[in-house]
Amino acid sequence: MRTIHYAMANVCKTYNRDSCAHHLQAFILRSKFMNISPPQNDAAMTDPDMAIAYFAAQLTRYQNAAYAARYETIITQFMTRLKSRDIVSNDIGVTAARALYRAMAIKDEYEVARHLTSIDFTTRITAIGGEDAAISYHLAPPMLAWLKARDGAPRKIRFGRWLTPYLRGLARLSWLRDSWADPFGYATDRRAERAYRERVIDWLDALGMAASPDQQDQIKTALDLMLNIRGYGHVRAKNHTRYAPQIIAIIGQISTLPPPIDMAAE
């Protein structure tokens, strides 16, 4: 399911067996599941510590505590470096926390399956279509990647409710992620996403090492550009081609600028 991230779930509340008198489309809200959604507690989006705690909890559910700990270590090191250079900005801290989380929470087949079968999602479907809702999934499995839509993107195929238990099983296999046994990990998109994750970590390291108080605008701009690298497959690749050079240029500029006089004196 290389492009399972394009999944949609159609919910049809059927009033008779022959026709669908009332058709409802239940969705994986892109702001809820497929893209990064802000925490339900809006305060976390203004406080770096709260944002880090929230995203760490999400990554624990996404993978495990060790993966979340890696996230916390990286972002905490970044924040510590900023503070040591007298940069105290909640905006920068929260944006960095989001950028790293987005890079680490790769929306792979396991994650999409987890969302499609989550209690929250199935409850929404029931609320929209009722207990007798007829569910169908529109997915693009990797074994059928040769099937293309008119725009050249992988063609989605409709699957019925019978797929649900298989999705639950797939969600439980997330422990295979990042291992040699992950059957999806060898796909081009997955390799690119893992490479991007490590690239973001390197970018944060470089920004933290070269930061100074008079460079806060450039740091924030670079972090905002990281958030612009989003989407899936060819969409993400296009965004990466557009924004990555700008990020690299900013980091290069910051790294080559002479430090402020007070920092140089140290």
Secondary structure as GFF3:
##gff-version 3
##sequence-region A 1 266
A	DSSP	three_ten_helix	4	6	.	.	.	ID=ss1
A	DSSP	beta_strand	8	13	.	.	.	ID=ss2
A	DSSP	beta_strand	22	26	.	.	.	ID=ss3
A	DSSP	pi_helix	30	34	.	.	.	ID=ss4
A	DSSP	three_ten_helix	42	45	.	.	.	ID=ss5
A	DSSP	alpha_helix	48	62	.	.	.	ID=ss6
A	DSSP	alpha_helix	65	84	.	.	.	ID=ss7
A	DSSP	alpha_helix	90	104	.	.	.	ID=ss8
A	DSSP	alpha_helix	109	116	.	.	.	ID=ss9
A	DSSP	alpha_helix	119	129	.	.	.	ID=ss10
A	DSSP	beta_strand	134	139	.	.	.	ID=ss11
A	DSSP	three_ten_helix	142	144	.	.	.	ID=ss12
A	DSSP	beta_strand	157	160	.	.	.	ID=ss13
A	DSSP	three_ten_helix	161	163	.	.	.	ID=ss14
A	DSSP	alpha_helix	164	171	.	.	.	ID=ss15
A	DSSP	three_ten_helix	174	176	.	.	.	ID=ss16
A	DSSP	alpha_helix	188	210	.	.	.	ID=ss17
A	DSSP	three_ten_helix	213	215	.	.	.	ID=ss18
A	DSSP	alpha_helix	216	228	.	.	.	ID=ss19
A	DSSP	alpha_helix	234	256	.	.	.	ID=ss20
A	DSSP	alpha_helix	261	265	.	.	.	ID=ss21
###
